């Protein structure tokens, strides 16, 4: 029985380590998500700045090459923003999946903990019953009476 309890305790420890790993992975993924959000914010600020510059250059300068270059930079910023937005969606989906998996691992850890506790309680109950039987046998042999419980 002690071997069973030891195995359940090992499984319980393993489940707890899985939960800890997923918690760490979730934190790391949240950091990545925040980094992408900051990057998107900086891209939007840069795009706004480039649009303002484009508006000023459009009024003041009649050099088509300069306007073309600014327009190309704005398009590049738009492409980067689109890519970063898709990466943000992927990251959010990863966070969601990790959270679901973490919830399942928490449940598994609780089940293993309860199973180990039930085994320990069953072992204690059996041990107390055996001790009581031994005490009863001892009292029976000592006093030689059959009516002693």
C-alpha positions as CSV (number, residue, x, y, z in Angstrom):
1,X,0.0,0.0,0.0
2,X,2.9,2.4,0.8
3,X,4.2,1.7,-2.8
4,X,0.8,2.8,-4.2
5,X,0.8,5.9,-2.1
6,X,4.4,6.7,-3.2
7,X,3.4,6.3,-6.9
8,X,0.4,8.5,-6.5
9,X,2.6,11.1,-4.8
10,X,5.0,11.0,-7.7
11,X,2.2,11.4,-10.1
12,X,0.8,14.3,-8.1
13,X,4.2,15.9,-8.1
14,X,4.4,15.4,-11.9
15,X,1.0,17.0,-12.4
16,X,2.1,20.0,-10.2
17,X,5.2,20.4,-12.3
18,X,3.2,20.4,-15.5
19,X,1.0,23.1,-14.0
20,X,4.0,25.2,-13.0
21,X,5.5,24.8,-16.5
22,X,2.2,25.9,-18.1
23,X,2.0,28.9,-15.7
24,X,5.5,29.9,-16.8
25,X,4.6,29.4,-20.5
26,X,1.5,31.5,-20.0
27,X,3.5,34.3,-18.5
28,X,6.0,34.2,-21.3
29,X,3.3,34.2,-24.0
30,X,1.6,37.2,-22.2
31,X,5.0,39.0,-22.4
32,X,5.2,38.3,-26.1
33,X,1.7,39.5,-26.6
34,X,2.4,42.8,-24.8
35,X,5.6,43.2,-26.9
36,X,3.6,42.9,-30.1
37,X,1.0,45.4,-28.8
38,X,3.7,47.9,-28.0
39,X,5.2,47.3,-31.5
40,X,1.8,47.8,-33.1
41,X,1.4,51.0,-31.2
42,X,4.8,52.3,-32.3
43,X,4.0,51.4,-35.9
44,X,0.7,53.3,-35.7
45,X,2.4,56.3,-34.3
46,X,5.1,56.2,-37.0
47,X,2.4,55.8,-39.7
48,X,0.5,58.9,-38.3
49,X,3.8,60.8,-38.4
50,X,4.5,59.7,-42.0
51,X,1.0,60.7,-43.1
52,X,1.5,64.1,-41.6
53,X,4.8,64.4,-43.3
54,X,3.3,63.2,-46.6
55,X,0.6,65.9,-46.3
56,X,3.2,68.6,-45.7
57,X,5.4,67.4,-48.5
58,X,2.5,67.2,-50.8
59,X,1.7,70.9,-50.3
60,X,5.2,72.2,-50.3
61,X,7.2,70.0,-52.7
62,X,6.5,69.2,-56.3
63,X,9.1,66.4,-56.5
64,X,7.3,63.3,-57.3
65,X,10.2,61.1,-56.2
66,X,10.0,62.3,-52.6
67,X,6.3,61.8,-52.5
68,X,6.7,58.3,-54.0
69,X,9.3,57.4,-51.3
70,X,7.1,58.6,-48.5
71,X,4.1,56.7,-50.0
72,X,6.3,53.5,-50.2
73,X,7.3,53.9,-46.5
74,X,3.7,54.3,-45.5
75,X,2.8,51.1,-47.5
76,X,5.7,49.3,-45.8
77,X,4.4,50.4,-42.4
78,X,0.9,49.2,-43.3
79,X,2.4,45.8,-44.3
80,X,4.2,45.6,-41.0
81,X,1.1,46.5,-39.1
82,X,-0.9,43.8,-40.9
83,X,1.7,41.2,-40.1
84,X,2.0,42.3,-36.5
85,X,-1.8,42.2,-36.2
86,X,-1.9,38.7,-37.5
87,X,0.9,37.7,-35.1
88,X,-1.1,39.3,-32.2
89,X,-4.1,37.2,-33.1
90,X,-1.9,34.1,-33.2
91,X,-0.5,35.0,-29.8
92,X,-3.9,35.6,-28.3
93,X,-5.0,32.2,-29.6
94,X,-1.9,30.7,-28.0
95,X,-2.7,32.4,-24.7
96,X,-6.2,31.0,-24.9
97,X,-5.0,27.5,-25.6
98,X,-2.5,27.6,-22.8
99,X,-5.1,28.8,-20.4
100,X,-7.4,25.9,-21.4
101,X,-4.6,23.4,-21.0
102,X,-3.6,25.0,-17.7
103,X,-7.2,24.6,-16.4
104,X,-7.2,20.9,-17.4
105,X,-3.8,20.3,-15.7
106,X,-5.1,22.0,-12.5
107,X,-8.1,19.6,-12.6
108,X,-5.8,16.6,-13.1
109,X,-3.6,17.7,-10.3
110,X,-6.5,18.1,-8.0
111,X,-7.8,14.6,-8.9
112,X,-4.4,13.1,-8.3
113,X,-4.2,14.9,-4.9
114,X,-7.6,13.7,-3.9
115,X,-6.8,10.1,-5.0
116,X,-3.5,10.2,-3.0
117,X,-5.4,11.6,0.1
118,X,-8.0,8.8,-0.2
119,X,-5.3,6.2,-0.3
120,X,-3.6,7.7,2.8
121,X,-6.9,7.8,4.6
122,X,-7.7,4.2,3.6
123,X,-4.2,3.2,4.8
124,X,-4.8,5.0,8.1
125,X,-8.2,3.3,8.5
126,X,-6.8,-0.1,7.8
127,X,-3.8,0.5,10.2
128,X,-6.2,1.6,13.0
129,X,-8.4,-1.4,12.4
130,X,-5.4,-3.7,12.5
131,X,-4.1,-2.1,15.7
132,X,-7.6,-2.4,17.2
133,X,-7.8,-6.1,16.2
134,X,-4.3,-6.6,17.7
135,X,-5.4,-4.9,21.0
136,X,-8.6,-7.0,21.0
137,X,-6.6,-10.2,20.6
138,X,-4.1,-9.2,23.3
139,X,-6.9,-8.4,25.7
140,X,-8.6,-11.7,24.9
141,X,-5.5,-13.7,25.5
142,X,-4.6,-11.7,28.6
143,X,-8.0,-11.9,30.3
144,X,-9.3,-15.0,28.6
145,X,-12.7,-13.6,28.0
146,X,-14.7,-13.9,24.9
147,X,-17.1,-11.0,25.6
148,X,-14.4,-8.3,25.4
149,X,-14.6,-6.3,22.2
